[in-house]
C-alpha cells in the first residue's frame, strides 16, 4: 500500500510571519533600487512566489528582466534583514499552534511522507522554520528558486518524493486563497489552515476542510483523509 504525501506551505501554515516578512521584502527592494515597492498585497501579482514578485516589480520599474546574480544578491540582503528582525522581534515569528509537533508526528507515522512546498525562496524559508524549530534536513523542501508558479513548486515536490516513495494520495496544507486556486487547478486534495478562525475566507473559495491550527492532532489527521480538491462554486 502506498503512502499519503502531505505537502505543507510555510507562511501562515507552519509559521506566522507574513507581515514582517513582507515588510522586509519591500524594505530591501527600496534600499537596493531606490524605488517605492508597489504593494505587499500579493494577490496583485501574476503568481504569488518570491521569484515572480521580484521579477514583476523590477520589470515595472526598469522595463527589463532580472539576472540570477541580481536575484541572489537580493536574497542575500533579504535573509540578512530577516535574521536581524528575528533576533530583535522574535515575537513576530510565531509557530502556528502545534505545527512543529504535527510535522514530527506525521514523520513518525509510516502512513505519511512529509514535505514542504513554499512560494518563498528556500534560504529565507529556512530562517523562519529554524526559528520555530521545524527541522528540514530529512524533508523534501522546494521553494520558488527556479520557479515562477506554485504549480511547478508542488510538481517538483511530488516528482522528488515519487523517486523514493510509493505515493497513493497527496494533500496540500495551506492558508491562502492562492493555495486554493493552485490545488484546484492541479485537482489536488487540500486542507486549509486559518489561525485566526476566519474559515469562511477559504470555504467561500470551495475548500471543504479548514482547521484553525494543529492543536487537535487526531482531527488534523482525520482532515487529511477527508480532504478533497477545492470545488468551483
C-alpha positions as CSV (number, residue, x, y, z in Angstrom):
1,X,0.0,0.0,0.0
2,X,1.3,3.5,-0.9
3,X,1.6,6.4,1.5
4,X,-0.1,9.8,1.7
5,X,2.2,12.7,0.8
6,X,1.5,15.7,2.9
7,X,2.9,18.9,1.5
8,X,2.9,22.0,3.8
9,X,3.1,25.6,2.8
10,X,5.1,27.7,5.3
11,X,3.8,31.3,5.8
12,X,0.5,31.3,7.7
13,X,0.5,27.5,7.7
14,X,3.5,26.5,9.8
15,X,4.9,29.9,10.7
16,X,3.1,33.2,11.2
17,X,5.4,35.9,10.0
18,X,3.6,37.2,6.9
19,X,3.5,40.8,7.9
20,X,7.1,41.4,8.9
21,X,8.3,39.0,6.2
22,X,6.5,41.1,3.5
23,X,7.8,44.3,5.0
24,X,11.4,43.1,4.9
25,X,11.0,42.1,1.2
26,X,9.7,45.6,0.4
27,X,12.3,47.3,2.5
28,X,15.2,45.5,0.9
29,X,13.8,46.3,-2.6
30,X,13.5,50.0,-1.8
31,X,17.0,50.1,-0.4
32,X,18.6,48.4,-3.4
33,X,16.6,50.0,-6.2
34,X,15.6,53.4,-4.7
35,X,12.0,52.9,-5.9
36,X,8.9,52.6,-3.8
37,X,7.7,49.0,-3.6
38,X,4.2,48.9,-5.2
39,X,2.3,46.8,-2.8
40,X,2.6,43.9,-0.4
41,X,-0.8,42.7,-1.3
42,X,0.4,39.6,-3.0
43,X,-2.9,39.0,-4.8
44,X,-1.9,41.9,-7.1
45,X,0.9,39.8,-8.7
46,X,0.5,37.3,-11.6
47,X,1.8,34.4,-9.3
48,X,2.4,34.5,-5.6
49,X,6.0,33.4,-5.5
50,X,9.1,35.4,-4.5
51,X,10.6,34.9,-7.9
52,X,7.5,36.3,-9.8
53,X,7.0,39.2,-7.3
54,X,10.6,40.3,-7.6
55,X,10.8,40.0,-11.4
56,X,7.4,41.7,-11.8
57,X,8.4,44.8,-9.8
58,X,11.8,45.1,-11.5
59,X,10.1,44.9,-14.9
60,X,7.6,47.5,-13.9
61,X,10.2,49.9,-12.7
62,X,13.0,49.4,-15.2
63,X,11.5,47.5,-18.2
64,X,13.9,44.7,-18.1
65,X,14.4,41.1,-16.9
66,X,16.5,40.1,-13.9
67,X,19.7,38.1,-13.9
68,X,20.2,35.2,-11.5
69,X,23.1,37.0,-9.8
70,X,20.9,40.0,-9.2
71,X,18.2,37.8,-7.6
72,X,20.8,36.1,-5.4
73,X,22.1,39.5,-4.2
74,X,18.6,40.5,-3.3
75,X,18.1,37.2,-1.4
76,X,21.3,37.8,0.5
77,X,20.1,41.1,1.8
78,X,16.6,39.8,2.4
79,X,17.9,36.9,4.5
80,X,20.2,39.2,6.5
81,X,17.3,41.5,7.3
82,X,15.0,38.6,8.3
83,X,17.7,37.3,10.6
84,X,18.1,40.8,12.2
85,X,14.4,41.2,12.7
86,X,14.0,37.7,14.0
87,X,16.5,38.4,16.7
88,X,15.2,41.9,17.6
89,X,11.5,41.0,17.3
90,X,11.2,37.2,17.9
91,X,7.5,37.5,18.8
92,X,6.9,38.4,15.1
93,X,7.9,34.9,14.1
94,X,5.5,32.6,15.7
95,X,4.7,28.9,15.2
96,X,1.2,28.3,14.1
97,X,0.0,26.4,17.3
98,X,1.4,22.9,17.5
99,X,2.7,22.9,13.9
100,X,6.1,21.5,14.8
101,X,4.6,18.7,16.8
102,X,2.2,17.8,13.9
103,X,5.1,17.7,11.4
104,X,7.1,15.5,13.8
105,X,4.2,13.1,14.5
106,X,3.5,12.7,10.8
107,X,7.2,11.9,10.1
108,X,7.0,9.1,12.7
109,X,3.8,7.7,11.1
110,X,4.5,5.1,8.4
111,X,1.3,6.1,6.6
112,X,2.7,9.5,5.7
113,X,5.5,11.3,3.9
114,X,6.0,14.9,4.8
115,X,7.4,17.6,2.5
116,X,7.3,21.4,2.2
117,X,6.4,23.4,-1.0
118,X,6.5,27.1,-0.5
119,X,6.2,30.1,-2.8
120,X,9.1,31.7,-0.9
121,X,12.8,31.2,-1.7
122,X,14.4,28.4,0.3
123,X,17.0,30.5,2.2
124,X,14.5,32.8,3.9
125,X,12.1,29.9,4.4
126,X,14.8,28.1,6.4
127,X,15.3,31.1,8.6
128,X,11.6,31.1,9.6
129,X,11.5,27.3,10.0
130,X,14.6,27.2,12.2
131,X,13.1,29.9,14.4
132,X,10.2,27.6,15.3
133,X,12.4,24.5,15.5
134,X,11.0,22.8,12.5
135,X,13.9,20.8,11.1
136,X,14.2,20.4,7.3
137,X,17.2,18.1,7.0
138,X,15.0,15.0,6.4
139,X,12.3,16.7,4.4
140,X,11.9,17.4,0.7
141,X,11.8,21.2,0.6
142,X,11.1,23.1,-2.6
143,X,10.7,26.8,-2.9
144,X,10.5,29.5,-5.6
145,X,14.1,29.1,-6.6
146,X,13.9,28.5,-10.3
147,X,10.1,28.6,-10.2
148,X,7.6,31.4,-11.0
149,X,4.4,29.4,-10.4
150,X,3.3,27.4,-7.4
151,X,2.2,24.5,-9.6
152,X,5.8,24.0,-10.6
153,X,6.9,24.0,-7.0
154,X,4.4,21.4,-5.9
155,X,5.1,19.4,-9.0
156,X,8.8,19.2,-8.2
157,X,8.0,18.1,-4.6
158,X,5.8,15.3,-5.9
159,X,8.4,14.2,-8.5
160,X,11.2,14.2,-6.0
161,X,9.3,12.2,-3.4
162,X,8.0,9.7,-6.0
163,X,11.6,8.8,-6.8
164,X,11.9,7.1,-3.5
165,X,8.4,6.5,-2.1
166,X,5.2,4.9,-3.4
167,X,2.5,7.6,-3.0
168,X,-1.2,6.8,-3.4
169,X,-2.6,10.2,-2.2
170,X,-1.3,13.7,-1.9
171,X,-2.7,16.5,0.3
172,X,-1.5,20.1,0.3
173,X,-1.9,22.1,3.5
174,X,-2.1,25.9,3.1
175,X,-3.7,29.0,4.4
176,X,-4.2,31.4,1.4
177,X,-6.6,31.9,-1.4
178,X,-3.8,31.3,-3.9
179,X,-3.3,27.8,-2.3
180,X,-6.9,27.0,-3.0
181,X,-6.6,28.2,-6.7
182,X,-3.4,26.2,-7.2
183,X,-4.7,22.9,-5.8
184,X,-8.0,23.3,-7.7
185,X,-6.0,23.7,-10.9
186,X,-4.0,20.6,-10.0
187,X,-7.1,18.6,-8.8
188,X,-5.2,18.1,-5.6
189,X,-6.6,17.4,-2.1
190,X,-6.4,20.5,0.1
191,X,-6.7,21.2,3.9
192,X,-6.9,24.9,4.9
193,X,-5.4,26.4,8.0
194,X,-6.7,29.8,9.2
195,X,-5.1,30.5,12.6
196,X,-7.5,33.4,13.3
197,X,-10.5,31.2,12.8
198,X,-11.8,33.0,9.7
199,X,-12.6,29.8,7.9
200,X,-15.0,31.4,5.5
201,X,-12.1,33.0,3.6
202,X,-11.2,29.6,2.2
203,X,-14.7,28.0,2.4
204,X,-16.2,30.5,0.0
205,X,-13.4,29.5,-2.4
206,X,-14.6,25.9,-2.4
207,X,-12.5,24.4,0.4
208,X,-14.2,21.6,2.2
209,X,-11.9,21.2,5.3
210,X,-10.5,24.1,7.2
211,X,-8.9,24.0,10.7
212,X,-7.6,26.7,12.9
213,X,-4.3,25.0,13.9
214,X,-2.9,21.6,14.8
215,X,-3.8,21.6,18.5
216,X,-6.1,18.6,17.9
217,X,-3.7,16.3,16.1
218,X,-6.2,13.5,15.6
219,X,-8.6,15.9,14.0
220,X,-5.9,17.1,11.7
221,X,-5.1,13.5,10.6
222,X,-8.8,13.0,10.0
223,X,-8.9,16.1,7.9
224,X,-6.0,14.7,5.8
225,X,-8.1,11.7,4.9
226,X,-11.3,13.8,4.4
227,X,-9.6,16.4,2.1
228,X,-10.8,16.9,-1.4
229,X,-9.7,19.2,-4.2
230,X,-11.4,22.6,-3.8
231,X,-14.7,22.9,-5.6
232,X,-15.7,25.5,-8.2
233,X,-18.5,27.4,-6.6
